[in-house]
């Protein structure tokens, strides 16, 4: 189902929160994506990101609070390809990615603060499915997120149903 976050925001102003103050970059082959929120909170360690995207994800978006770190990529081409195989809609990372040319070829949404060639550290750290907050919005597991080139909108309910 296609959508534009501007229209979702305009038509549902009392039902949505809009992420502000952050400059997102779209790297994945899918430029607009939406779905039920699943969260990971981690810092420079993508262990939980990799684990979560290896599970079935149809209709879901992984929202990652990476603490805004620009030092270590939390997703690259291999994890994104696995996520696409598992039918995840996309990933929104308050942090960075890598392998951007390859990410653009994968039918999976990848929106981050930027990119860096340095891979993640792996210490098995991170928290799954807890509320995470960045850009003035709290992302609650089970709520819905809508992402396109205009920005990021969050609602408690699925506004596209």
C-alpha positions as CSV (number, residue, x, y, z in Angstrom):
1,X,0.0,0.0,0.0
2,X,1.5,3.4,-1.0
3,X,1.5,6.4,1.3
4,X,3.1,9.8,1.8
5,X,4.1,10.8,5.4
6,X,3.0,14.4,4.7
7,X,-0.5,13.2,4.0
8,X,-0.6,10.9,7.0
9,X,0.6,13.8,9.2
10,X,-1.9,16.2,7.7
11,X,-4.9,13.8,7.8
12,X,-4.1,12.5,11.3
13,X,-2.5,15.4,13.2
14,X,-4.1,14.4,16.5
15,X,-3.1,10.8,16.2
16,X,0.5,10.9,15.1
17,X,4.0,12.0,16.3
18,X,6.5,13.2,13.8
19,X,10.3,12.8,14.3
20,X,12.0,16.2,14.1
21,X,15.5,17.6,14.4
22,X,17.2,14.7,12.7
23,X,18.5,14.4,9.1
24,X,17.7,11.0,7.7
25,X,19.2,9.3,4.7
26,X,17.6,6.6,2.7
27,X,19.9,3.8,1.6
28,X,17.8,0.8,0.9
29,X,16.1,-0.3,-2.3
30,X,12.7,0.4,-0.8
31,X,12.2,4.2,-0.4
32,X,8.9,4.1,1.5
33,X,8.0,1.5,4.1
34,X,5.7,1.1,7.1
35,X,4.8,-1.5,9.7
36,X,4.4,-2.6,13.2
37,X,7.3,-1.4,15.4
38,X,9.8,-3.8,16.9
39,X,12.7,-2.1,18.8
40,X,16.3,-2.7,19.6
41,X,18.4,-0.4,21.8
42,X,22.1,-0.9,21.4
43,X,25.3,1.1,21.2
44,X,27.8,0.2,18.4
45,X,26.9,-3.5,18.8
46,X,24.5,-4.9,16.2
47,X,24.2,-8.4,17.8
48,X,20.5,-7.9,18.6
49,X,19.8,-6.2,15.2
50,X,21.3,-9.3,13.4
51,X,19.3,-11.7,15.6
52,X,16.0,-9.9,15.2
53,X,16.3,-9.5,11.4
54,X,16.9,-13.3,11.1
55,X,13.3,-13.9,12.3
56,X,10.1,-13.6,10.3
57,X,9.2,-9.9,9.9
58,X,6.3,-9.6,7.5
59,X,4.5,-6.3,8.2
60,X,7.2,-5.2,10.7
61,X,9.8,-2.4,10.9
62,X,12.8,-2.6,13.2
63,X,13.5,0.7,14.9
64,X,17.0,0.8,16.4
65,X,18.1,3.3,19.0
66,X,21.9,3.2,18.3
67,X,22.4,6.3,20.6
68,X,23.1,8.4,17.5
69,X,26.6,7.0,17.1
70,X,28.3,7.7,13.8
71,X,31.3,5.4,14.6
72,X,30.1,1.9,13.9
73,X,27.6,0.7,11.3
74,X,24.6,-1.2,12.7
75,X,23.6,-2.8,9.4
76,X,25.3,-3.7,6.2
77,X,24.4,-5.6,3.0
78,X,24.4,-9.2,4.4
79,X,22.1,-8.4,7.3
80,X,19.8,-6.4,5.1
81,X,19.7,-9.2,2.5
82,X,18.7,-11.6,5.3
83,X,16.0,-9.2,6.5
84,X,14.6,-8.9,3.0
85,X,14.5,-12.8,2.8
86,X,12.6,-12.8,6.1
87,X,10.1,-10.2,4.7
88,X,10.9,-7.3,7.0
89,X,9.6,-4.0,5.6
90,X,12.6,-1.9,6.7
91,X,14.8,-0.6,9.4
92,X,15.1,2.9,10.9
93,X,18.4,3.4,12.7
94,X,19.3,6.3,15.0
95,X,22.9,5.5,14.0
96,X,24.6,4.5,10.7
97,X,24.9,1.8,8.1
98,X,27.5,0.6,5.6
99,X,27.7,-1.1,2.2
100,X,25.4,1.6,0.7
101,X,25.8,0.6,-3.0
102,X,24.7,-2.9,-2.2
103,X,21.9,-1.7,0.2
104,X,20.4,0.2,-2.7
105,X,19.9,-3.1,-4.6
106,X,18.0,-4.8,-1.9
107,X,14.2,-4.6,-1.7
108,X,14.3,-3.5,2.0
109,X,14.0,0.0,3.5
110,X,17.1,1.3,5.2
111,X,17.0,4.8,6.8
112,X,19.8,6.0,9.0
113,X,21.7,9.1,10.0
114,X,24.4,8.4,7.6
115,X,27.1,5.8,6.7
116,X,30.5,4.7,7.8
117,X,32.7,1.8,6.6
118,X,33.5,0.6,10.1
119,X,31.6,-2.5,11.1
120,X,29.8,-3.0,14.4
121,X,31.4,-4.6,17.4
122,X,29.8,-7.8,18.6
123,X,29.5,-8.3,22.3
124,X,26.0,-9.7,22.4
125,X,24.7,-6.5,24.0
126,X,21.4,-4.7,23.5
127,X,17.8,-4.7,24.6
128,X,14.8,-5.9,22.6
129,X,11.3,-4.5,22.5
130,X,11.5,-1.7,25.0
131,X,10.3,1.8,24.3
132,X,13.0,3.9,22.7
133,X,13.1,7.7,22.2
134,X,14.9,9.9,19.7
135,X,13.9,12.9,17.6
136,X,11.3,13.9,20.1
137,X,9.3,10.7,19.6
138,X,8.9,7.5,21.7
139,X,8.7,4.4,19.6
140,X,6.6,1.8,21.4
141,X,6.7,-1.9,20.3
142,X,3.4,-2.8,18.6
143,X,2.7,0.8,17.5
144,X,3.2,1.7,13.8
145,X,5.8,3.7,11.9
146,X,5.7,5.2,8.4
147,X,8.9,6.2,6.7
148,X,9.5,7.9,3.4
149,X,11.8,10.6,1.9
150,X,9.8,13.3,3.8
151,X,10.4,11.8,7.2
152,X,9.2,9.6,10.0
153,X,5.6,9.4,11.4
154,X,4.5,7.2,14.3
155,X,1.0,6.3,15.4
156,X,-0.5,3.9,18.0
157,X,-2.8,2.4,15.4
158,X,-2.3,1.2,11.8
159,X,-3.5,4.2,9.8
160,X,-3.3,2.3,6.5
161,X,-5.6,-0.5,7.4
